[in-house]
Amino acid sequence: MAPDSTRIAERPTLLEWALRPFSKVRAGEGLVAALLLACVFLILTSYYLMKTAREGMILSGSLFGLRAEEIKSYAGGGMALLLLALLPAYDALANRARRIRLINVSYAVVIGCLVAFFVLAQAGVSIGLAFFVWIGIINMFLVAQFWSYANDLYTEEQGKRLFALIAIGGSLGAIVGPELARLATTYALLPFAAVLLVGCIVLFNIVEAVHARDPSQASVAREPIDGAGGFALLLRDRYLLLIAALVLVGELVKTTGEFVLSSAATQHAAIVIPATAHADLAGTARALAISADRREVIKAFYSSFFFWVNLGGFAIQAFVVSRVMHKFGVRVALYVMPLVVLGAYSAIAFVGGVALIRIAKTAENATEYSMQNTVRQTLFLPTERAVKYKAKAAIDTFVVRAGDTLSALVVWAGIHLLGLSPRGLAVSNIALVIAWLAIAAGIARRHRLVSRDSEVAARKAA
């Protein structure tokens, strides 16, 4: 349990006053919250450096006779299979290690892998596919572990207030990372990302040292995260199964929507650069020129799209999430994302058009990266430590990748078997959102019971 913040300091510090426009920060809470905000900022900045490098590697060639776009689509299944083996190993380490050692070892492994990839690339070894699969696992794992740690530090009451503030760091990292990536070559981004992760280790250890000043926190920090494995915990708990279902359906909707957006971007490029372009050329030269021009149009389309998504996500995270969570609570906030998505895909299905699809997807992604992300992390606050570290890791990694894989199958079946248009796929997403709302209702009911049980256990422990 986290200490009562009012015992740590009687008056808010200057830092805490500065943070209060974004959330209700109480006396004694500002330093750790700011350190965690900086830590998740470094994690997301590092990830976007790695992600930028990944795209350059994987899209610059082909493998096994497959185009790069196909490799990206099929790789999700491989990631899910690898996670089936990696997550039990992580559970075994958690059973033996206290939380800060678990984090230190995890980050040391990731940093070592980045250095190894860089050395191999400098030696002329092709690392594109291996790096793509590796980062597809690592990016979710690092974020999941960060929020596991934050869940372990804070009480449910504190987390509901402070998670929205801390998550601002991730929103900023998503904006800064792509811009920093412009400053270095593809392979040079790997050691750059590793250095940022070293900074994360430093911040984690500072936070742990601050919390060690409180005797109750010191005793918890020394205990390993023992208990059943992540998959076992997930399968025997209805609350966790509902959260997993929420994540799975959310991934299905999002990934199917990404296909709809990709189709819109392709259509936009075909309108801007019509088949009659480059009339002064003929044959292959003309086809190549048209293809090159359309590629640049698509690049500009996505560049603008990502900018507005990240900017919108930051604005919602900084000024909306904490207020919604404080006024309405997590159980009401559960419905925000599916209602936004329902409106977005209803507009796409019944109106359509490139501009509307882009606006709808911008609203969807910005809400997911801010409101929905904070709600998901908050759902684990009243759970046991083993759930926060192990079951959460399973949900945030394996279930997400399983959703990506299932979505690829849904899109393939919809296009090739049922002959659906992108707008037809939007209709299928509407049906999924109805299921999403039902799952949210189930989570809200179970969350009330889990929170009550957690409060009773905390009073008994006190």
Secondary structure, 3 states (H helix, E strand, C coil): CCCCHHHCCCCCCHHHHHHCCCCCCCCCCHHHHHHHHHHHHHHHHHHHHHHHHHHHHHCCCCECCECHHHHHHHHHHHHHHHHHHHHHHHHHHHHHCEHHHHHHHHHHHHHHHHHHHHHHHHCCCCCHHHHHHHHHHHHHHHHHHHHHHHHHHCCHHHHHHHHHHHCHHHHHHHHHHHHHHHHCCCCCHHHHHHHHHHHHHHHHHHHHHHHCCCHHHHHHHHCECCCCCHHHHHHCCHHHHHHHHHHHHHHHHHHHHHHHHHHHHHHHHHHHCCCCCCCCCCHHHHHHHHHHHHHHHHHHHHHHHHHHHHHHHHHHHHHHHHHHHHHHCHHHHCCHHHHHHHHHHHHHHHCCCHHHHHHHHHHHHHHHHHHHHHHHHHCCCCCCHHHHHHHHHHHHHHHHHHHHHHHHHHHHHHHHHCCCCHHHHHHHHHHHHHHHHHHHHHHHHHHHHHHHHHHHHHHHHC
